[in-house]
Amino acid sequence: MSETISDNAVQQRYELDVDGQIVFATYRRDGDVVSIRHVEAPVALRGTGAADRLMQGIVAKARAEGLKLVPLCGYAYAWLRRHAEHADVVA
């Protein structure tokens, strides 16, 4: 199964489709800074690692595009804190 994080710029959110269900992170972009405002997974996907995979994809996109992340959401903040190897993309 190939999972791709998409950037839904119209709704200002990153999305991960997992078997037809969407895990997403809303954001606000200001230049090269992306503030992660909220991360949400459907109830059926909670505890499956789907939000973790979404965050991994967001970090990969940020690194590839030279962006910095500001975790405003409690989940995003905690995730980035637990994964210190991604400190280079945190503003």
C-alpha positions as CSV (number, residue, x, y, z in Angstrom):
1,M,0.0,0.0,0.0
2,S,1.5,3.3,-1.1
3,E,0.5,6.3,1.1
4,T,0.9,9.8,-0.3
5,I,0.4,13.0,1.6
6,S,-1.5,15.5,-0.5
7,D,-1.7,19.2,0.0
8,N,-5.3,20.4,-0.3
9,A,-4.4,24.1,-0.6
10,V,-8.1,25.1,-1.1
11,Q,-9.0,23.7,2.4
12,Q,-5.5,24.5,3.8
13,R,-4.9,21.0,5.0
14,Y,-2.5,18.1,4.4
15,E,-4.4,14.8,3.8
16,L,-3.7,11.1,3.9
17,D,-6.2,8.8,2.5
18,V,-6.3,5.5,4.3
19,D,-8.7,3.1,2.7
20,G,-11.1,5.9,1.8
21,Q,-10.9,7.7,5.1
22,I,-9.1,11.0,5.4
23,V,-6.6,11.8,8.1
24,F,-5.8,15.5,7.9
25,A,-3.8,18.4,9.4
26,T,-5.1,21.9,8.9
27,Y,-2.5,24.6,8.4
28,R,-1.8,28.2,7.7
29,R,1.1,29.1,5.5
30,D,3.0,32.4,5.7
31,G,5.9,32.4,3.3
32,D,8.1,29.4,4.2
33,V,6.5,28.9,7.6
34,V,3.6,26.4,7.9
35,S,1.6,26.5,11.2
36,I,0.0,23.1,11.9
37,R,-3.3,24.1,13.5
38,H,-5.1,20.8,14.0
39,V,-4.5,17.1,13.3
40,E,-7.5,14.8,13.1
41,A,-8.1,11.1,12.3
42,P,-11.5,9.4,11.9
43,V,-12.4,7.4,14.9
44,A,-11.9,4.1,13.1
45,L,-8.3,5.1,12.4
46,R,-7.3,6.3,15.9
47,G,-4.6,4.2,17.4
48,T,-3.6,2.7,14.1
49,G,-0.6,5.0,13.5
50,A,-2.4,6.9,10.7
51,A,-1.8,10.4,12.3
52,D,1.9,9.4,12.8
53,R,2.3,8.6,9.2
54,L,0.6,11.9,8.2
55,M,3.1,13.8,10.4
56,Q,6.0,11.9,8.9
57,G,4.7,12.9,5.4
58,I,4.3,16.5,6.5
59,V,7.8,16.6,7.8
60,A,9.1,15.1,4.6
61,K,7.3,17.6,2.5
62,A,8.5,20.5,4.6
63,R,12.1,19.3,4.4
64,A,11.8,18.8,0.6
65,E,10.3,22.3,0.1
66,G,12.5,24.1,2.5
67,L,9.6,24.9,4.9
68,K,9.6,25.3,8.6
69,L,6.8,24.0,10.8
70,V,5.1,25.6,13.8
71,P,3.1,23.1,15.8
72,L,0.1,24.9,17.2
73,C,-1.9,21.7,17.7
74,G,-1.2,19.6,20.8
75,Y,-0.7,16.4,18.8
76,A,1.7,18.0,16.3
77,Y,3.6,19.6,19.1
78,A,3.9,16.4,21.1
79,W,4.8,14.4,17.9
80,L,7.6,16.7,16.9
81,R,8.9,16.8,20.5
82,R,9.0,12.9,20.5
83,H,10.8,12.9,17.2
84,A,13.8,15.2,17.8
85,E,15.4,13.9,14.6
86,H,13.0,16.3,12.8
87,A,14.1,19.4,14.8
88,D,15.6,20.9,11.6
89,V,12.1,21.6,10.2
90,V,10.7,23.2,13.4
91,A,10.6,27.0,13.4
